[in-house]
Amino acid sequence: MQAGGDLLRDGMQNTSPLKYRPEIDGLRALAVSAVVIYHAEFTLQAAPVLAGGYLGVDIFFVISGYLITSIILRELAAGGFSLLTFYHRRARRILPALFLVLAVCAPFAWRLMTPDQLESFSGSAISALTFWSNFWFWSEDSYWAGPSELKPLLHTWTLSLEEQFYIICPLFLMATWRLAKDRILPIMVVLFVASLGLAQYGSSAFPDANFFLLPTRAWELLAGAILAKVELSVGGRPAGRWDAVLTALGAVMIVGPFVAFDQGTPHPSLLTLVPVVGTCLVIRFARPGEPTTALLSSRAFVGVGLISYSLYLWHYPIFSFWKMTHPENSAFDASILIVLAVLLSILSYFLIERPARSRIAVPTSAFVPAISVTFLVFLTLGVASYVSHGFAFRYGSLAEVFKETGAQEMYASVFGAKSKPNGRIFLVGDSHAAVLTRELSEMAERHNYALDRRVSGSCPVVDVESVKFDDCDAYRTETLKLIEEAPPALIVYALHWRKYQDQSGRKKFRGTVTPHKGETLRAAYAKTFANWIRAGHRIVVILPGMETERNVKEQLKELVDAVPYAERENFLANLKMQVAYAQQLARADWERDMISAEAESEDLQAIDPLDLFCNPSQGICTVNEGTTFYITDKTHYSRAAAKRIVQRIEDVLSDADWWASAPQDKNTRRP
């Protein structure tokens, strides 16, 4: 869309309708293509093709801020702005396609998800309906975490964030138009700077909230809003001799970060200014006839741009549901899924989106009741599923098997402990340490020790600077310092060891090398353990544990669903799920070698969970015994498993006489 016509110099903006600008649809095509390719996880020589493709969302934010502000300011100038009409237009634009995607997702969620997954899906559906998704997913997990791939509605966080902006923006413009019309632009600039500054700070201080929430994203929408206000104030978009150069520069600033940025890039932050400013340059200086505008205005770009909203809605659920049944996703698979998403988007655009926007095709008298009833039906079903824990009752007594998580306190990262006569036990690590919390607490109590837990999801406490997990560096540094300065204590150290290796070919720590090597990381573990021993601590390291190829609950659901209801109890009682022992050893061979070498120290003991769940002579590891499961997803141990592991820890400490002899006093530290 394009603004046109002369502007009144007395401050009243031009009220002529916005003209259609095909290059903006071209920008939409660029944005949605980057997002889709990013989520498809295409790689070239083990490296992501578009590691920064997630920045397509930022382009959408700038475009939205620009168009919405242009429309509101023009209607305010004409004296015809209506809040009710504004929200009615937004509902026609957003809700029909969103409701269609939710309706199609529901039966797949019912069929493919375990009750606990369906419960989470239902919560995300409710939040999508009420435009609260960004808060929902922020509270659930990090955007980058692995399980996020299996959350079909994760991408709706952007819709929620935009709608929150759309609630505030018209109210702000209406108020300032009446009270301080001449100060709209300065106020916008101040808000822009404040939001950008908060985003820069939040990129390291609170990265997940920084990613999902409006206060640190508003500056991107405000960039477009400021551009709209400037254009309407200075007289539209006059041609200039540098327009072609600036438009091309803007395109480079958009596309370049798609390749140069990755998951380790602080975002949103000052670095995000590059694609945001690039988008503003294209919107501001694009002119018909110059090369960049011609490309963005081409039939192919405009065509994708027109279906960009539907394509954005469809692609992520398609990828997500596919991965639930096909964990190993090939480039061919991803290509077919993209074709499917495009076909569904075309149908959705012509059959749902475009008709719904027309008051002639769908009169208000029909649209409002239809949308209202659909909303209430979806909301009712979502609430019913959520409060019933994913309709768990359909599995009868088996529901308890699906409910057991074994890691209820997994992401509450730190709690301290009152002092106890015999000293303190530090529990250190990530979520694989957290699952031991309850049982370790009971063990500590039995021996008159205090348990001090220092765990955080996906945040290994090891003396090396991280890349992929840079948001935890401050926590890691703080924990290392605290432990090294603490009085001598026992340390129980557990990690999902393989997660931090470069198995995808992506660097996760500064200085790490090619896949499966990890000399730098190995040295960092050794250095960390040596520092703790030198500080007078004694360490129990939990070796890499049992892993399954697929989520055990998903496998269990498939097996149980295939059995007649009357036979399910007996089936589960006799069910034996197993994995190959040799495969478990091979998964983390270098970690085992490294820990075994460190265990030669008299102050470090290694516990091997495979000793508890595997039979080497038979070459198998046991995942369950009847209704007792030892794995809750693919890698995390259940409470039943945690009890056995902690009992082994207690036995080893007793055999080593560590309970009877307190850790070495700091005054006798080793040099």
C-alpha positions in Angstrom: 0.0 0.0 0.0 1.2 3.4 -0.8 0.4 6.8 0.6 -0.1 9.5 -2.0 -1.2 13.1 -2.6 -0.3 16.4 -1.1 -0.2 17.0 2.6 -1.7 20.0 4.4 1.1 22.1 6.0 -1.0 23.0 9.0 -0.4 19.5 10.5 -3.5 17.8 9.1 -2.3 14.7 7.3 -3.5 13.7 3.9 -6.6 11.6 4.3 -6.6 9.9 0.8 -6.7 6.1 0.9 -3.5 4.3 1.0 -2.5 3.0 -2.4 -1.5 -0.6 -2.9 2.2 -1.1 -2.9 3.2 -4.5 -4.3 6.7 -4.2 -3.0 5.4 -4.5 0.6 3.8 -7.8 -0.4 7.2 -8.6 -1.7 8.7 -7.8 1.7 6.1 -10.1 3.3 7.2 -12.9 0.9 10.8 -12.4 1.9 9.8 -12.5 5.6 7.6 -15.5 5.5 10.1 -17.4 3.2 12.9 -16.8 5.7 10.8 -18.0 8.6 9.6 -21.2 6.8 13.1 -22.1 5.6 14.4 -21.5 9.1 11.8 -23.8 10.7 12.4 -26.4 7.9 16.0 -26.7 9.3 17.6 -27.0 5.9 21.4 -27.4 6.2 24.4 -27.2 4.0 27.5 -29.1 5.1 25.9 -29.5 8.6 25.3 -25.7 8.9 21.9 -24.1 8.7 21.0 -22.5 5.4 19.3 -19.6 7.0 20.4 -19.6 10.7 18.9 -16.1 11.1 15.6 -16.8 9.3 13.7 -16.1 12.4 14.3 -12.4 11.7 11.4 -12.6 9.2 9.1 -12.0 12.1 10.9 -8.7 12.8 10.2 -7.6 9.2 6.5 -8.4 9.7 6.5 -6.3 12.9 7.9 -3.2 11.0 5.4 -3.6 8.2 2.5 -4.0 10.6 3.5 -0.9 12.6 3.8 1.1 9.4 0.5 0.1 7.8 -1.6 0.3 11.0 -0.3 3.7 12.0 -0.7 5.1 8.5 -4.4 4.0 8.5 -5.2 5.2 12.0 -3.5 8.6 11.5 -5.3 9.2 8.1 -8.7 8.3 9.6 -8.0 10.5 12.7 -7.2 13.4 10.3 -10.4 12.8 8.4 -12.3 12.7 11.7 -13.6 9.3 10.8 -11.6 6.9 13.0 -13.7 4.4 14.9 -12.2 2.0 17.4 -15.0 -0.5 16.8 -14.5 -0.4 13.1 -10.7 -0.8 13.5 -11.1 -3.9 15.7 -13.8 -5.3 13.4 -11.3 -5.0 10.4 -8.6 -6.7 12.5 -11.0 -9.6 13.4 -11.9 -10.1 9.7 -8.2 -10.1 8.8 -6.9 -12.4 11.5 -9.6 -14.7 13.0 -11.1 -16.8 10.2 -7.8 -18.2 9.0 -6.6 -18.7 12.6 -9.8 -20.5 13.5 -9.4 -22.8 10.5 -5.9 -23.8 11.5 -7.0 -24.4 15.1 -9.9 -26.6 13.8 -7.6 -28.7 11.6 -4.9 -29.0 14.3 -7.4 -30.3 17.0 -7.9 -33.8 15.6 -4.2 -34.3 14.9 -3.5 -33.2 18.5 -6.1 -35.7 19.8 -4.6 -38.5 17.7 -0.9 -37.9 18.1 -0.5 -36.3 21.5 -0.2 -37.9 24.9 -2.6 -36.5 27.5 0.0 -34.2 29.0 0.9 -32.9 25.6 -2.7 -32.4 24.7 -3.1 -30.5 27.9 -0.3 -28.2 26.9 -1.7 -27.9 23.4 -5.1 -26.9 24.8 -3.5 -24.2 27.0 -1.7 -22.9 23.9 -4.9 -22.9 21.9 -6.7 -21.0 24.6 -3.9 -18.5 24.7 -4.0 -18.2 20.9 -7.7 -17.5 21.0 -7.3 -14.8 23.7 -4.1 -13.4 22.2 -2.0 -14.3 25.2 0.3 -16.8 23.4 3.5 -14.9 23.9 3.0 -15.0 27.7 2.0 -18.6 27.6 5.1 -19.8 25.7 7.4 -17.4 27.7 6.2 -19.1 30.9 6.5 -22.6 29.4 9.9 -22.7 27.9 12.6 -21.0 25.8 11.8 -20.6 22.1 15.0 -22.3 21.2 14.5 -25.4 23.3 14.1 -28.8 21.6 10.6 -29.5 22.8 9.4 -26.3 21.1 9.5 -28.1 17.8 6.6 -30.2 19.1 4.4 -27.3 20.1 2.2 -26.8 17.0 0.9 -23.3 18.0 4.2 -21.9 19.2 4.3 -19.5 16.3 1.1 -17.8 17.4 3.1 -15.8 19.9 3.7 -13.2 17.2 0.0 -12.8 16.5 -0.6 -12.2 20.2 2.2 -9.7 20.5 0.9 -7.7 17.5 -2.7 -7.8 18.8 -1.4 -6.4 22.1 0.2 -3.6 20.2 -3.1 -3.1 18.2 -4.9 -2.6 21.5 -2.5 0.0 22.7 -1.6 1.8 19.5 -5.0 3.2 18.5 -5.7 4.3 22.1 -2.4 6.0 22.3 -2.9 7.8 18.9 -6.4 8.8 19.8 -5.3 10.3 23.1 -2.2 12.1 21.7 -4.2 13.3 18.7 -6.6 15.1 21.1 -4.1 16.3 23.7 -0.8 16.7 22.0 -1.1 16.2 18.3 2.2 18.0 17.5 4.1 15.8 19.9 3.1 12.4 18.5 6.4 11.9 16.7 8.6 12.9 19.6 6.7 10.6 22.0 7.0 7.8 19.5 10.8 8.3 19.3 11.1 8.3 23.1 9.1 5.1 23.3 11.2 3.6 20.5 14.5 4.4 22.3 13.2 3.2 25.6 12.0 -0.1 24.2 15.2 -0.6 22.2 17.3 0.1 25.3 15.3 -2.4 27.3 15.7 -5.0 24.6 19.5 -4.5 24.5 19.6 -5.0 28.3 17.2 -7.8 28.2 19.1 -9.8 25.6 21.4 -10.9 28.3 19.5 -10.2 31.5 16.2 -11.9 30.7 16.5 -13.3 27.1 13.3 -15.4 27.1 11.1 -12.5 28.2 13.0 -10.2 25.9 12.1 -12.5 23.0 8.4 -13.0 23.7 7.1 -9.8 25.3 5.9 -6.5 23.9 8.0 -4.0 26.0 11.1 -5.3 24.3 9.5 -5.8 20.9 7.5 -2.6 20.6 10.4 -0.7 19.1 10.2 -2.8 16.0 6.6 -1.9 15.5 7.3 1.7 16.5 10.0 1.8 13.8 7.2 1.3 11.2 4.9 3.7 13.1 7.5 6.4 13.1 8.1 6.0 9.4 4.4 6.3 8.8 4.2 9.5 10.8 7.2 11.0 9.1 5.8 10.3 5.6 2.4 11.8 6.5 4.1 14.9 8.1 6.6 15.8 5.4 4.6 15.2 2.3 4.5 11.6 1.3 7.3 9.9 -0.4 9.1 12.3 -2.8 11.5 10.8 -5.3 15.2 11.3 -4.7 18.4 10.5 -6.7 19.6 7.9 -4.1 16.3 6.0 -3.8 17.5 3.0 -5.8 20.7 2.8 -3.8 19.0 3.1 -0.4 16.3 0.5 -1.4 19.0 -1.9 -2.5 21.0 -1.2 0.7 17.8 -1.9 2.7 17.3 -5.3 0.9 20.9 -6.3 1.7 20.4 -5.3 5.4 17.4 -7.6 5.5 18.8 -10.6 3.7 22.4 -10.4 5.1 21.3 -11.1 8.7 19.3 -14.1 7.5 22.7 -15.8 6.9 24.9 -14.0 9.4 22.7 -14.2 12.5 22.1 -17.5 14.4 20.6 -18.7 17.7 23.6 -17.3 19.5 23.0 -13.8 18.3 21.5 -11.6 21.0 18.0 -10.9 19.9 16.2 -8.6 19.9 19.0 -6.2 20.6 20.9 -3.4 18.9 22.0 -5.9 16.3 18.4 -6.3 15.3 18.4 -2.7 14.1 20.1 -4.0 10.9 17.1 -5.8 9.4 14.6 -3.3 11.0 16.3 -0.3 9.5 16.7 -2.2 6.3 12.9 -2.8 6.1 12.3 0.9 6.8 14.7 1.9 4.0 12.8 -0.4 1.5 9.4 0.9 2.6 10.5 4.5 2.5 12.6 4.7 -0.7 11.2 1.9 -3.0 10.1 3.4 -6.3 8.5 1.7 -9.4 11.1 0.9 -12.0 14.2 0.6 -9.9 15.7 -3.0 -9.7 15.0 -3.9 -6.1 11.4 -2.7 -6.2 10.9 -4.5 -9.5 12.1 -7.7 -7.9 9.9 -7.3 -4.8 6.9 -6.3 -7.0 7.3 -9.3 -9.3 4.4 -11.8 -9.6 6.2 -14.5 -7.7 7.1 -12.3 -4.7 3.6 -10.7 -4.6 1.9 -14.0 -4.9 3.8 -15.4 -1.9 3.2 -12.1 -0.1 -0.6 -12.4 -0.5 -0.7 -15.8 1.1 2.0 -14.9 3.7 -0.4 -14.8 6.6 -1.9 -18.2 5.8 1.5 -19.7 5.1 2.8 -18.4 8.4 -0.2 -20.0 10.2 0.0 -23.4 8.4 3.7 -24.1 8.1 4.6 -24.6 11.8 1.8 -27.0 12.8 2.6 -29.1 9.7 6.3 -29.3 10.7 5.4 -29.9 14.3 2.9 -32.8 13.8 5.2 -34.4 11.2 8.1 -34.4 13.7 5.9 -36.1 16.3 5.9 -39.2 14.1 9.1 -38.6 12.1 11.8 -37.3 14.5 14.5 -37.6 11.8 13.4 -35.0 9.3 15.2 -35.0 5.9 15.5 -32.1 3.4 13.2 -34.0 1.1 10.6 -34.4 3.9 10.8 -30.7 4.7 10.4 -29.7 1.0 7.3 -31.8 0.7 5.9 -30.3 3.9 6.6 -26.8 2.5 4.7 -27.6 -0.7 1.8 -28.9 1.4 1.8 -25.7 3.5 1.8 -23.5 0.3 -1.1 -25.5 -1.1 -3.1 -25.2 2.1 -2.2 -21.5 2.2 -3.5 -20.9 -1.3 -6.8 -22.6 -0.5 -7.0 -20.8 2.8 -6.4 -17.4 1.2 -9.0 -17.8 -1.6 -11.6 -19.7 0.3 -11.3 -18.1 3.8 -9.1 -15.0 4.1 -10.2 -13.0 1.1 -13.9 -13.6 1.3 -13.9 -12.9 5.1 -12.4 -9.5 4.5 -15.2 -8.5 2.2 -18.4 -7.1 3.8 -20.2 -7.9 0.6 -19.2 -11.6 0.5 -19.6 -12.0 4.3 -22.0 -9.3 5.7 -21.4 -8.1 9.3 -24.7 -9.6 10.3 -23.3 -13.0 9.4 -19.7 -12.5 10.3 -20.1 -11.4 13.9 -22.4 -14.3 15.1 -20.3 -16.9 13.2 -17.0 -15.7 14.7 -18.5 -15.4 18.2 -20.0 -18.9 18.2 -16.8 -20.4 16.8 -14.8 -18.6 19.4 -17.0 -19.9 22.2 -17.0 -23.5 20.9 -13.2 -23.5 20.6 -12.7 -21.9 24.0 -15.1 -24.3 25.7 -13.3 -27.3 24.1 -9.9 -25.9 25.0 -10.8 -25.3 28.6 -12.4 -28.8 28.9 -9.3 -30.4 27.6 -7.0 -28.3 29.8 -8.8 -28.9 33.1 -9.2 -32.6 32.3 -5.4 -32.9 31.7 -5.8 -33.7 28.0 -9.0 -35.8 28.5 -6.8 -38.2 30.5 -9.8 -40.1 31.7 -10.1 -41.8 28.4 -7.2 -44.0 29.4 -8.7 -45.0 32.8 -6.1 -46.0 35.3 -3.4 -45.7 32.7 -3.8 -41.9 33.0 -1.4 -41.9 35.9 1.4 -43.4 33.7 1.0 -40.5 31.3 0.9 -37.9 34.1 4.1 -38.8 35.8 6.8 -36.3 34.8 9.5 -36.9 37.3 10.8 -33.3 37.0 8.2 -31.2 38.6 10.7 -28.6 39.9 12.8 -28.8 36.7 13.0 -25.2 35.8 13.0 -23.5 39.2 16.7 -22.8 38.9 18.0 -22.1 42.4 17.1 -22.7 46.0 19.4 -22.5 48.9 19.3 -24.4 52.1 19.6 -23.9 55.8 22.8 -25.0 57.4 23.0 -28.5 58.8 25.6 -30.0 61.3 27.3 -32.2 58.7 27.5 -29.6 56.0 26.0 -29.1 52.6 25.3 -31.0 49.4 25.3 -29.0 46.2 23.1 -30.4 43.4 24.6 -28.9 40.2 23.6 -29.2 36.6 20.7 -28.9 34.2 17.2 -30.5 34.1 18.9 -34.0 34.4 20.1 -32.9 37.8 16.8 -31.4 38.7 15.0 -34.7 38.5 17.0 -35.9 41.4 16.0 -33.1 43.7 13.3 -34.8 45.9 15.3 -38.0 46.5 18.5 -36.1 47.1 16.8 -33.9 49.6 15.5 -36.9 51.5 19.0 -38.5 51.4 20.6 -35.3 52.7 18.1 -35.1 55.5 18.9 -38.7 56.6 22.5 -37.8 56.9 22.0 -34.4 58.4 23.2 -32.5 55.4 21.6 -29.4 53.8 20.7 -29.6 50.1 21.6 -26.6 48.0 20.3 -26.9 44.5 22.0 -25.0 41.7 20.3 -26.2 38.5 18.9 -24.5 35.4 17.4 -26.0 32.2 19.9 -26.1 29.3 22.5 -24.4 31.4 25.6 -26.4 32.2 27.8 -25.1 35.0 31.2 -25.6 33.4 34.1 -23.2 33.1 33.8 -22.3 29.4 32.0 -19.4 27.7 28.9 -20.6 25.9 27.5 -19.7 22.5 24.2 -21.4 22.0 23.4 -21.1 25.7 24.8 -17.6 26.2 21.8 -16.5 28.2 23.0 -18.7 31.1 26.5 -17.3 31.3 25.8 -15.0 34.1 24.2 -17.8 36.1 27.1 -20.1 35.3 29.7 -17.6 36.4 27.8 -16.8 39.6 27.4 -20.5 40.5 31.0 -21.4 39.8 32.1 -18.5 42.1 29.7 -19.5 44.8 30.8 -23.1 44.9 34.5 -22.3 44.8 34.2 -19.9 47.7 31.9 -22.1 49.7 33.0 -24.3 52.7 34.0 -27.8 51.7 30.9 -29.7 50.6 29.7 -32.7 48.6 28.7 -31.9 45.0 26.4 -34.1 42.9 26.9 -33.1 39.2 24.5 -34.3 36.5 23.9 -33.1 32.9 22.4 -34.1 29.6 25.9 -34.4 28.5 25.4 -35.0 24.8 23.2 -31.8 24.5 26.2 -29.6 24.8 28.4 -31.3 22.2 28.7 -30.0 18.6 26.7 -32.9 17.2 24.8 -30.8 14.7 28.0 -29.0 13.6 26.9 -25.8 15.3 29.2 -24.2 17.8 27.7 -24.2 21.3 30.8 -23.0 23.3 33.6 -20.7 22.5 36.5 -22.7 21.1 34.7 -25.9 20.6 35.7 -27.7 17.4 34.3 -30.1 14.8 31.4 -32.6 15.6 32.2 -35.3 18.2 35.6 -33.8 19.1 35.0 -31.3 21.9 38.5 -31.0 23.3 37.8 -27.5 24.6 34.7 -28.6 26.4 36.4 -31.7 27.8 39.2 -29.6 29.2 36.6 -27.3 30.7 34.9 -30.1 32.6 38.3 -31.3 33.9 39.2 -27.7 34.9 35.9 -27.3 36.7 36.3 -30.5 38.7 39.9 -29.8 39.5 39.0 -26.3 40.8 36.3 -27.8 43.1 38.5 -30.5 44.4 41.3 -27.9 45.1 38.6 -25.9 47.0 38.1 -28.9 49.3 34.9 -30.3 47.7 34.2 -33.9 46.9 32.3 -34.7 43.7 29.8 -37.3 42.6 29.4 -37.2 38.8 26.4 -38.9 37.2 27.5 -40.5 33.9 25.4 -40.2 30.7 22.2 -42.1 31.2 19.7 -44.0 29.1 18.1 -42.4 26.0 15.4 -43.4 23.6 14.9 -42.5 20.0 11.3 -41.3 20.6 9.4 -40.0 23.5 8.4 -43.0 25.6 5.0 -41.6 26.3 4.3 -41.2 22.6 5.4 -44.8 22.0 3.2 -45.9 24.8 0.2 -44.1 23.5 0.6 -45.7 20.1 0.8 -49.1 21.6 -2.1 -48.6 24.0 -4.3 -47.1 21.3 -3.9 -50.2 19.2 -5.2 -52.5 22.0 -8.9 -53.0 22.8 -9.9 -51.0 25.9 -10.8 -54.1 27.9 -7.3 -55.6 27.4 -5.2 -52.5 28.1 -4.5 -53.1 31.8 -3.2 -56.6 31.1 -1.2 -55.4 28.1 0.6 -52.7 30.1 1.4 -55.1 32.9 3.3 -57.3 30.5 4.8 -54.6 28.4 8.6 -54.4 28.1 10.2 -51.5 26.4 13.9 -51.9 25.8 16.9 -50.2 24.1 20.2 -51.6 23.0 23.0 -51.4 25.6 25.7 -51.0 23.0 23.9 -48.0 21.5 23.7 -46.4 24.9 27.4 -46.7 25.5 28.2 -45.3 22.0 26.0 -42.3 22.4 28.3 -40.6 24.9 31.6 -42.5 24.6 33.9 -39.5 25.0 32.1 -38.2 28.0 32.4 -41.6 29.7 36.1 -41.7 28.9 36.6 -38.2 30.3 34.7 -38.8 33.5 36.3 -42.2 34.0 39.7 -40.5 33.8 38.7 -37.8 36.3 37.3 -40.5 38.6 40.9 -41.7 39.3 41.0 -38.8 41.9 40.1 -40.0 45.4 37.8 -37.0 45.7 35.6 -37.8 42.6 33.2 -40.7 42.3 31.3 -41.7 39.1 27.8 -43.2 39.1 26.7 -45.0 36.0 22.9 -45.2 35.7 23.3 -47.9 33.0 24.5 -50.2 35.7 21.0 -49.9 37.3 18.9 -50.3 34.2 20.9 -52.4 31.7 22.0 -56.0 31.4 25.3 -56.0 29.4 25.3 -59.8 29.0 21.8 -59.6 27.3 22.7 -56.3 25.5 19.6 -54.5 26.6 18.5 -51.6 28.9 15.0 -51.7 30.5 12.8 -48.7 29.9 9.9 -49.9 32.1 8.8 -52.7 34.3 5.0 -52.9 33.9 3.5 -49.6 34.8 6.8 -48.3 36.3 8.7 -46.3 33.7 12.3 -45.2 34.2 12.2 -42.6 31.4 9.5 -39.9 31.1 10.3 -38.5 27.6 13.5 -39.3 25.7 16.2 -38.6 28.3 14.8 -37.5 31.7 14.6 -40.1 34.4 11.3 -40.7 36.3 11.0 -40.5 40.1 11.2 -44.3 40.2 14.6 -44.1 38.4 15.7 -41.2 40.5 15.1 -43.2 43.6 17.4 -46.0 42.3 20.1 -43.5 41.2 20.1 -41.7 44.5 20.2 -44.9 46.4 23.3 -45.8 44.4 24.8 -42.4 45.3 24.1 -43.1 49.0 25.7 -46.5 48.8 28.8 -45.2 47.0 29.3 -42.5 49.5 29.0 -45.0 52.3 31.5 -47.3 50.7 33.9 -44.5 50.3 33.4 -43.5 53.9 32.5 -40.0 52.8 29.6 -39.7 55.3 31.9 -40.4 58.2 34.7 -38.1 57.1 33.8 -34.5 56.3 35.1 -32.9 53.1 38.6 -31.4 53.4 38.7 -28.1 55.3 39.6 -25.1 53.1 42.7 -24.4 55.2 44.2 -27.6 53.8 43.4 -27.1 50.2 45.6 -28.6 47.6 47.9 -26.3 45.7 
